[in-house]
């Protein structure tokens, strides 16, 4: 059985010796996460305020230096033990004809899952439970908004991305999809240390690294690629790399031109297990469908998108999927991919004379409004993207449509307000809502 007795003792020592860390540890670790029975009992005692057994067991042990990493490793080992227990149960049940009928195996599996602490699959919640949990979640969101800020002004407020969602960013070849995705990965994984994995099917890792260096330092990417940097630019690049190297949580893959969707899912599960993955970026979907030789191209694309949506829900992560648009401004291969997505935005070059270089069109937003336009300016030298809400209505005014321009500006201001942190004052201003309607006679 996978376990680390020393690690378990170190965590017990941390909970005993550091009272400030005890609350954090008790909120993250369950007694069942320990492999030793005595350690489980000690942890249960700590939860009740009894430290005697924990003090005895960890008397000569030093707490870990990095407590969050120690917690992650302990949880990972506990998960591996659960998987191993399920595997052993399945092998015993299937060997020597021990299982005579499929439902018998299901019964044995459910009993084994209950013993090792797994919840029953597909269990329906009674009304009292889902109402209570739903109300708790609504209140929690009022104080801690789960919407992930993507770093491009106006985008998060327009599509409301959160863990468990699939966001498609589509555009024609060479029109800035990768530049926009790298801006998001840079903002989340480097600037704000949100664990992010960028799966790349086209470029070598050094090409992605050069683009990220340009975003970090402001040095033009062509100078980094060719090495034609001035001493000042070299110094700026070194300073930015030194600044972010210790805090960055962005992982990138080398080019995976022959990867299929199952390999991408395996990479995501590994990153979730060992690095606590929060955001997965896949660049891009049409390169993954070629491995499904027994399916039509459109079927393979829908299947791959469906797998990524299920992966987002299973791992509780945000999946950002890049896709190509054809000349008719449709998703290349299959428009059916839209059905699986929670939100989809199309990136196109802005009309000539526009203050921005590109325009994002919200094609679908399951939890917000569709048909929203977001101006984005991508610097061709550094690839930095920035939103330009102040240009709202500019194109319409050029055409003399002042009224529509004002309406457009108001809509974009509303999108920006949606990105502002939700304060306790905002929460108090919300009207009271009854779960059962406003009147007793309401159906």
N, C-alpha and C positions, 0 to 999 in steps of 0.2 A: 504493500500500500504506500503511495507517495506521501511522505510526511517529512517534517523537519522539527525534531524535538527541541533543538537549540533555539530555533526561531520562536516556537511557542513559549518557551521559558523567557526569552527576551521580551516578548509582548506582555507576559504576566508581570515581569519586573518593571516595565514602563508604566503599567496601570497602577502598580503598588507605589512606586517611588515618585511618580509625577502626577499629582492630583489634577493639574490642568489638562493633561493628556488623557486622563481616565475617561472623562465624558465622551471625548472624540472616539476612543477605542471601543467603548461599550455601545456606541451608536452604530459602529461599522461592523463589529465582529459578533457572531453568534456562538453560543457554546458548542454547537455542532461543527463549527469550523476547526475545532481542535481534534487531533487524532487520539490523544490520550484521555482516558476516562477521568483521571485525577485532574488534568488540566481543565476539562469541561466543568467539573464540580467547582474548581477554584474560580472559574469565570462566572458561573452562576452565583457563587457567593459574593463576588465583587459587585454584581448587579443588584444584590440585596444589601450591600453595605458591609458585608463580612469579608475582611481581608486576610483572616488568619491563615487559611490554606494557601492562598496565593503567596503570602509572605514567606511561608515555610518552603514552598517549592522553588521560589525564585530568589532565595536568600543570597546566593553567591553568583547571581547572573547580572550582567550589565545590560541596560536597555539598549535597543538599536539606535544607531545614529540618525537614520532616516526612517521615522515612524510610518509616514504614508506608504513608502515602498515596502516596508515590512508587512503592513496590513494587506497590500495588494498581493504579495507573494503568499501569505497565509490563505487568503481567499482563493487564489489560483490552485493551491494544493488541495484545498477542500473540494473544489469543483472537480479536480482530477479523481479524487477518491470516489465521488458520486458516479462519475462516468465508469470507473473501473467496477464498482459494485453492480451497476446496471449491466455491464458487459458480462460479468460472471453469471449473473442471473439468466441472461439470455442464452448463454452457452449451455448452462445446465438444463434449461428448459427444452432446448432444441436438440440436445444430444441423445442418442439411443432411443429416439422416438418417444421421449418423455411427454411431449405435448401431442395429444390426440386430436385436438380441435383448436382453431385460431383463438376463440374466446378464452380458452384455458390459459394460453400464453398471456393474453391481455390481463387476466386476473392475477397471474403470478407477477407480471410486471408492475401492476398497480400496488400490490402488496409490498414489493421490494422498494418501489419509489417512496411509499409512505414511511418505510423503516428508515430510509436515509434522508428524509426531510424534503422530498420533492413534492410540489403541489400537484393534485390530479389534473391531467390534461383536459382542457375544454370544460372545466367545471362551471356550471351556471351559478351566478350570484343571486341570492334572494333579494327582494326589493329593499329590505331594511339595510342590507350590506352595501348594495351598489349606490343607494341614495346617500348613505353616510360617507362612503369613500369618495363619491362624486362631489359632495359638498366640501369635504376636506381638501380635495384637489383644487376646487374653484377658489377657496380661501387662500390656499398656498400660492396659487398663481397670482393672486392680487398683491402678495408681498414679495414674491420671487418669480418673475416672469420667465418661463422656459424658452421663450423665443430667442434664437441664437442670432446675435448681431454679426452680419457677414462682412462688414467693413466697407461696403459700397453704399453710400448714403441713399436712402430711399428704397433699397432692395428688400431689406428685412421687413420693413413696415408694409411692403406691398404683398409679400408672399407668406409671412409669418412662419418661417422655418423653425422646427423644433425636433428633438429626438423622436425617432420613429417615422420621420417623413422622408419622402423621396422628391428631390427637386431636380428638374431637368433644365439645363441651360443649353439652348440649341442655336446654331448659327451656321452660315455657309463656310466652306473651307477658306482659311486665311483671313477671317473677318474678326478675330479677337477673342474666340472662345477660351483658348488656353490662357491668354493674358488675363482675362477676367477671373478665371478659375484660380490662377496663381495668386492674384490679388486677394481673393477670399482665403486661400490656404495660408498666405503670408500674414494676413490680419489675424486670423484665428490661431494658427499654429505657432507663429513666431512672436508677434506683438503681444498676444494675450495668453500664450502657453496653453491653448486648448488642444488636447491630443488629437492630431489630424494625420491621416494617411492619404498620400497622393499616389494613386495607381496610374502609371503612365504606359501607354501602349505604343507610343511613337518615338519620343526623344530618348537619348541617352541621359543618364542621371546628371552628367556634367552640364548638359544643355539646360536642364531644369535649374540646376544650382546657379548657373550664370544669370538666368533670368531673376531668380530670387535674390542674388547678390545685388542686382541692379535696383530692385525694389527696396532693399535694405539701405543701400548707400546713396542712391541717386546718380551713380555713375552709369552712363549709357551702356546698354548691354552689348552693343557692337564693339566698344572699346575693351570690355572685359573679355569678350570672345576672341578678339584678335591680339590682346595683350598690349594695345597701343594706349596705355594709360599714363597720364602725367604723374609725377611724384605725389602731388596733392591728392589725385584721385586714388592712387594706390593706398595712401594713408587713410583716406576716408573709407575705402573698402575694408581695410584691415580693422579699423575702429568699429565699424558696424558689425563685422563678423565676430569680433571679440565681445562686443556688447550683447549680442543675442545668443551666442553659442551655448552659454550656460542655462538659458531660460527657454530655448526653443523646444517645442513639442511637435514639430512637423517632421514626419518620416516620408521619404520619397523612394519609389522603386526605380530600378533601371528599366530600360525599354522592355516591354513584354509583348512583342508583336504576335506571339502565338498563344497567349494566355486565353483561357476560356473562363466563363462566368464562375465555374466551381473553384478555380484557382484563386480568383479575386475574392470569393467568399471565404476561402481558407486563410488568405492573408488578413482579411478583416477580423476573423475570429481570433487569430493569433495576436493581432494588435490589441484587440479588446481584452484578451486574457492577461497580457504582459504589460501593456501600456495604458489601459483604460480608455481605449479609443472612443472619441465623441463624434468625429466627422470623417467620412470617407468620401474622397473625390475620385471619380473614375473618368479618365480621359482616353478614349471615348467609346461609346457603346457599339458603334458599327464595326469596330475592330475586334469585338469579342464574339460576334455572331458567326464568323466563318468556320469555327470549330464544330458547329452543330451540323454535320454533313447530312444527317438523315431528315432534316427539317428544311422547309422553304425559308428563304431569307427573312420574310416578314414574321414567320412563326418563331424563328430563333430570336429575333429582336424582342418580341413580346415576352417570350419565355425568360430571356435575360433580364428584362426590366422587372418582370414579376419576381424573379429571384432576389433582385436587389431591394425591392420594396419589402419582401418578407425578411430579408437580412436586416433592414433598418428597424423593423419592429422587434425582431428576435434579440438584437444586440442593444436596442434602445439608442441608436445613433442616427445622425442626419447623413443621408447619402445624397451627394451631389453628382449627377450624371450628365456628362457632356454628350451631345448628339449633333449630327449634321442636318442641316436643312437643304432641300433640293432647290432647284430654280423656281419652283412654284410656291416657295415659302412653306413647305410641308416637311415633316420629319422624314428623312431619307430612309427608305426601307419599309416603314410601317407607321402610320399615324395612330395605330392602336396602342402605341407606347404611352400616349397621353392618358389613357384610361387608368393606368397603374400609378401615375404620378399624383402627388398631392399638390404640386405646383409646377408650372413650366413657363420659362421666359425665353423669348427669342431675341437674340442680339443682332442688330443690323447697323450698317453705317448710316449716320444721320444725313439728312438732306444737305446739299451744298449751301453754305452761308449760315448753317446752324452753329451756335456757340460750342456745342459738344461734338465729339468725333463719332459717337455711337448713340443708339437709342435702344433701351430694353423695353420690349413689349410683353406685358404679363398676359400670356395666352390662356393660362388656367391657374386658378387659385382656389383650392377647395375650401380654405378657411378664411378667405378674404375676397376682395373684389377683383374681377378680371378686367381686361381692357384698360389697364393703367400703363402709362408711358413714363419711363424713367430715363432722363438724359444722363449719359455717362461719357466722360472725357478720358480717353486712354492716351497717355503720352507715348509717341512712337519711339522715343529714345530710351526711356527708363521703364516703359510698360506700366507705369503707375496709373491706376484708375481712380477717378473721383466723380462723385455725383454733383450735378449742377442744378439744384432745385430753383435757384434764382432765375434760371432761363425759362421757367414755366410760362407757357403762352407766347413765347417769342416767335415761333413759326406762325402761329395763328395771327399775331399782330402784323406780321409782314404781309399777310393776305388781307388785312383789314378787318379781321374777325375779332374785335376787341372783347365782345361778350364771352365768346368761347374761350378766349385766352384767360379771362378772369376765372371762369369755372375750372379750367385746367389747373391754374395756380392754386385755387382753393383745395382741389383734390390732392395735389402733391403736398401741400402744407398738412393736410390731414394724415397722409402717409408718414410724414416726418414726425408728427405728434405721436403716432402709434409706436415709433421707435424709442421715444423718451421713456426713462425708467418710471415704473408705476409706483407712486408714492402712497404712503398711508393716507395722506390727505385726499388723493384721488379715490382711494378705496372707500373712504367715508362718504364721498359725494354720490356713490352709486345708489340707486333706489332699491328698496327692499323687494325681493322677489319670492313668491311662494312656489314651492315645488308642485303644488296641486291646483294651480290656477287662482284667479282673483276672486272667484265666487264659488259657493258650495254647489251650485247647479251647473257648473261648467263641465263639459264632457271631455 
